[in-house]
Amino acid sequence: MQNMEMILNRAYDKPFYKTKTYRKAVKKMDRFLKPYDILVEGKSDVDCFEKEIIFHSLKTKQQFEDVFFDTYVSMYDYWYDLTYRERKKQMNMEIEKLMAKLPYFMSKGQRIFLPCFDERFNNLYTDEIVLLDLKQYHRYIRTCHQEIKLHPYGAQCYKNDFSSAEVLFQKDGDFVLYHPLMHRFYVNKNNTWAKVLSFDPKKECSEEALRKLAVSIFYDEEDTVINILLKEELVGKKIKRRLEKYQRKKQKKLKKEKE
């Protein structure tokens, strides 16, 4: 007997990356990432989200570097007459102006603007970017693929517009993502993608219902999920009949087991 997850996903779990809207975004990201020698293999939804996080991180990284070079050029005539502390003070004043405009989150006391890099790498750009003047650090401008860490911050990577998916529910280190393009939920438990569940992408859903669904999916409350989907009319008529039939069979089976 098909369960709820099978019924919904067979009907609505269409390839995310093949949608016309998202294909354009993927091409744009691939063009940008190519010079960095970064290739995110695979075409699952999660692969796409990882690519988004890397893309966002490197675009922001580039903004930091633009400030570094602009400041360096403006100070070039006297740059090497200054002490390290004097260079750093002037450079960080300009970097702070940039950071005031950018989204970030905190991890171990460090502001994270580049969510695909660890705290040490973020610190280089937020507090020690003056070091890019040195050969051993200057190489990070282009050669940084070995420094990339996928999902080092869990749900935080998906907040603050770092990805097109949004976090609807979080408990400790586990969380539920939702993507509006495909009306799809993704459950991450113990750093593993444990479940994916979709409903009809043509249907409109309130924010309240989405959050209730996210919580119920996270806790494997199948009947609650079905009831919300039916009440909010988030599935087509054919799938509605299948879900209702599944519920009846499930209830009948439970009744027999109790007898």
C-alpha positions as CSV (number, residue, x, y, z in Angstrom):
1,M,0.0,0.0,0.0
2,Q,1.3,3.4,-0.9
3,N,1.9,5.7,2.0
4,M,1.3,9.5,2.1
5,E,4.8,10.3,1.1
6,M,4.7,8.1,-2.0
7,I,1.4,9.4,-3.1
8,L,2.4,13.1,-2.9
9,N,5.9,12.7,-4.3
10,R,4.9,10.6,-7.2
11,A,2.4,13.3,-8.2
12,Y,4.4,16.4,-7.4
13,D,8.1,15.6,-7.0
14,K,9.2,17.0,-10.4
15,P,12.8,17.9,-11.1
16,F,13.5,21.3,-9.5
17,Y,16.4,22.3,-11.7
18,K,14.5,21.6,-14.9
19,T,12.0,24.4,-14.4
20,K,12.4,27.3,-16.8
21,T,12.8,29.9,-14.0
22,Y,15.5,28.0,-12.3
23,R,17.5,26.9,-15.4
24,K,18.3,30.6,-15.9
25,A,19.6,30.9,-12.3
26,V,21.8,27.8,-12.7
27,K,23.4,29.1,-15.9
28,K,24.2,32.4,-14.2
29,M,25.7,30.7,-11.2
30,D,27.8,28.3,-13.4
31,R,29.2,31.1,-15.4
32,F,30.3,32.9,-12.3
33,L,31.7,29.8,-10.6
34,K,33.7,28.6,-13.6
35,P,36.8,30.8,-13.1
36,Y,37.0,29.6,-9.5
37,D,37.3,26.0,-10.8
38,I,34.2,25.1,-8.7
39,L,31.8,22.4,-9.9
40,V,28.8,21.4,-7.8
41,E,28.0,18.0,-9.2
42,G,24.6,16.4,-9.1
43,K,21.2,17.9,-10.0
44,S,19.1,17.3,-6.9
45,D,17.3,20.2,-5.2
46,V,19.9,20.1,-2.4
47,D,22.7,20.3,-4.9
48,C,21.1,23.5,-6.2
49,F,20.8,25.0,-2.8
50,E,24.5,24.2,-2.1
51,K,25.4,25.9,-5.4
52,E,23.3,29.0,-4.3
53,I,25.2,29.2,-1.0
54,I,28.6,29.0,-2.7
55,F,27.5,31.5,-5.3
56,H,26.3,33.9,-2.7
57,S,29.4,33.5,-0.6
58,L,31.8,34.1,-3.6
59,K,29.8,37.1,-4.8
60,T,30.1,38.6,-1.3
61,K,33.7,37.7,-1.1
62,Q,34.2,39.6,-4.3
63,Q,32.6,42.7,-2.8
64,F,35.1,42.5,0.1
65,E,38.0,42.2,-2.4
66,D,36.7,45.2,-4.4
67,V,36.8,47.3,-1.2
68,F,40.3,46.0,-0.5
69,F,41.7,46.9,-3.9
70,D,39.9,50.3,-4.1
71,T,41.4,51.2,-0.7
72,Y,44.8,49.8,-1.6
73,V,44.9,51.9,-4.8
74,S,43.8,55.0,-3.0
75,M,46.5,54.6,-0.4
76,Y,49.2,53.2,-2.8
77,D,51.5,56.3,-2.6
78,Y,52.0,55.9,1.1
79,W,50.8,52.3,1.7
80,Y,54.3,50.9,2.5
81,D,55.2,53.9,4.6
82,L,52.5,52.9,7.1
83,T,52.8,50.2,9.8
84,Y,50.7,47.1,9.6
85,R,48.4,48.4,12.3
86,E,47.8,51.7,10.4
87,R,47.0,49.9,7.2
88,K,44.7,47.5,9.0
89,K,42.9,50.4,10.7
90,Q,42.2,52.3,7.5
91,M,41.3,49.1,5.6
92,N,38.9,47.9,8.3
93,M,37.1,51.3,8.4
94,E,36.2,50.8,4.7
95,I,35.3,47.1,5.2
96,E,32.9,48.0,8.1
97,K,31.0,50.3,5.7
98,L,30.5,47.4,3.4
99,M,29.5,44.9,6.2
100,A,26.8,47.3,7.4
101,K,25.0,46.7,4.2
102,L,25.3,42.9,4.1
103,P,23.4,40.0,5.8
104,Y,25.3,37.8,8.3
105,F,24.9,35.6,11.3
106,M,27.1,34.8,14.3
107,S,29.1,31.6,14.9
108,K,31.5,31.2,17.7
109,G,31.7,34.9,18.1
110,Q,32.6,35.5,14.5
111,R,30.4,37.3,12.0
112,I,29.6,35.0,9.0
113,F,29.2,36.8,5.7
114,L,30.5,33.9,3.6
115,P,28.5,30.9,4.7
116,C,30.4,28.3,2.6
117,F,33.6,29.1,4.5
118,D,34.6,28.4,8.1
119,E,35.0,31.0,10.9
120,R,38.7,31.4,10.2
121,F,38.3,32.2,6.6
122,N,35.4,34.7,7.4
123,N,37.7,36.3,10.0
124,L,40.3,36.9,7.3
125,Y,37.8,38.9,5.3
126,T,36.0,40.7,8.1
127,D,39.0,41.6,10.3
128,E,42.3,40.8,8.6
129,I,41.6,41.5,4.9
130,V,44.7,43.7,4.9
131,L,46.7,40.4,4.8
132,L,45.6,39.9,1.1
133,D,48.5,42.1,0.3
134,L,50.7,39.1,1.2
135,K,51.4,36.4,-1.3
136,Q,50.3,33.5,0.9
137,Y,46.9,35.1,1.4
138,H,46.5,36.9,-2.0
139,R,46.1,33.4,-3.6
140,Y,42.7,33.1,-1.9
141,I,41.3,35.6,-4.2
142,R,41.0,33.0,-7.0
143,T,42.2,29.7,-5.4
144,C,39.7,29.2,-2.7
145,H,37.8,26.0,-3.7
146,Q,39.7,23.9,-1.2
147,E,38.5,26.1,1.6
148,I,34.8,25.5,0.9
149,K,32.8,23.7,3.5
150,L,29.3,22.5,2.7
151,H,26.8,23.2,5.4
152,P,29.2,24.1,8.2
153,Y,26.4,26.1,10.0
154,G,23.3,24.0,9.5
155,A,20.1,25.9,9.1
156,Q,21.9,29.3,9.3
157,C,23.2,28.7,5.8
158,Y,19.6,29.0,4.5
159,K,18.7,32.1,6.4
160,N,19.2,35.8,5.5
161,D,18.7,35.1,1.8
162,F,21.8,32.9,1.4
163,S,19.6,30.4,-0.5
164,S,16.2,30.5,-2.3
165,A,14.9,27.9,0.2
166,E,13.7,29.2,3.6
167,V,13.8,27.6,7.1
168,L,10.2,27.1,8.4
169,F,11.0,25.1,11.5
170,Q,14.1,24.4,13.5
171,K,14.7,22.3,16.6
172,D,18.3,22.2,18.0
173,G,20.5,21.3,15.0
174,D,17.6,19.8,12.9
175,F,15.4,21.9,10.6
176,V,12.8,21.9,7.8
177,L,13.4,23.9,4.6
178,Y,10.6,25.0,2.2
179,H,10.9,26.1,-1.4
180,P,8.0,28.1,-2.9
181,L,8.8,27.3,-6.5
182,M,7.9,23.6,-6.2
183,H,5.9,23.8,-2.9
184,R,8.4,21.3,-1.4
185,F,9.6,20.6,2.1
186,Y,13.0,19.2,3.0
187,V,13.7,17.7,6.4
188,N,17.3,17.7,7.7
189,K,18.0,15.6,10.8
190,N,21.4,14.8,12.2
191,N,23.0,16.6,9.2
192,T,21.2,14.2,6.8
193,W,18.4,15.0,4.4
194,A,15.8,12.6,5.9
195,K,12.7,13.4,3.9
196,V,11.3,15.4,1.0
197,L,7.6,16.1,0.6
198,S,5.8,18.1,-2.1
199,F,2.3,19.3,-2.6
200,D,0.6,20.8,-5.7
201,P,2.8,23.8,-7.0
202,K,-0.3,25.3,-8.5
203,K,-2.0,25.8,-5.2
204,E,-1.7,28.8,-2.9
205,C,-0.9,28.2,0.8
206,S,-1.0,30.6,3.7
207,E,2.1,31.2,5.8
208,E,0.3,29.8,8.9
209,A,-0.5,26.5,7.1
210,L,3.0,26.2,5.7
211,R,4.5,26.4,9.2
212,K,2.0,23.9,10.6
213,L,2.9,21.6,7.8
214,A,6.6,22.0,8.4
215,V,6.2,21.1,12.1
216,S,3.9,18.1,11.4
217,I,6.3,16.8,8.7
218,F,9.2,17.1,11.0
219,Y,7.5,15.1,13.7
220,D,6.2,12.5,11.2
221,E,2.5,13.4,12.1
222,E,1.1,11.9,8.9
223,D,-2.6,12.3,9.7
224,T,-2.1,15.9,10.6
225,V,-0.2,16.6,7.4
226,I,-3.0,15.0,5.3
227,N,-5.7,16.9,7.2
228,I,-4.0,20.2,6.6
229,L,-3.5,19.4,2.9
230,L,-7.2,18.5,2.5
231,K,-8.5,21.3,4.5
232,E,-6.4,23.9,2.7
233,E,-7.1,22.3,-0.7
234,L,-3.4,22.0,-1.4
235,V,-3.7,18.9,-3.7
236,G,-5.7,18.2,-6.8
237,K,-8.9,16.2,-6.8
238,K,-7.2,13.0,-7.9
239,I,-4.6,13.1,-5.2
240,K,-7.2,14.1,-2.7
241,R,-9.2,10.9,-3.4
242,R,-6.0,8.8,-3.0
243,L,-5.1,10.4,0.3
244,E,-8.7,9.9,1.6
245,K,-8.6,6.3,0.5
246,Y,-5.2,5.8,2.1
247,Q,-6.5,7.3,5.4
248,R,-9.5,5.0,5.4
249,K,-7.4,1.9,4.8
250,K,-4.9,3.0,7.5
251,Q,-7.7,3.6,10.0
252,K,-9.3,0.2,9.2
253,K,-6.0,-1.5,9.7
254,L,-5.5,0.2,13.1
255,K,-9.0,-0.8,14.1
256,K,-8.3,-4.5,13.3
257,E,-5.1,-4.4,15.2
258,K,-6.9,-3.2,18.3
259,E,-9.6,-5.8,18.1
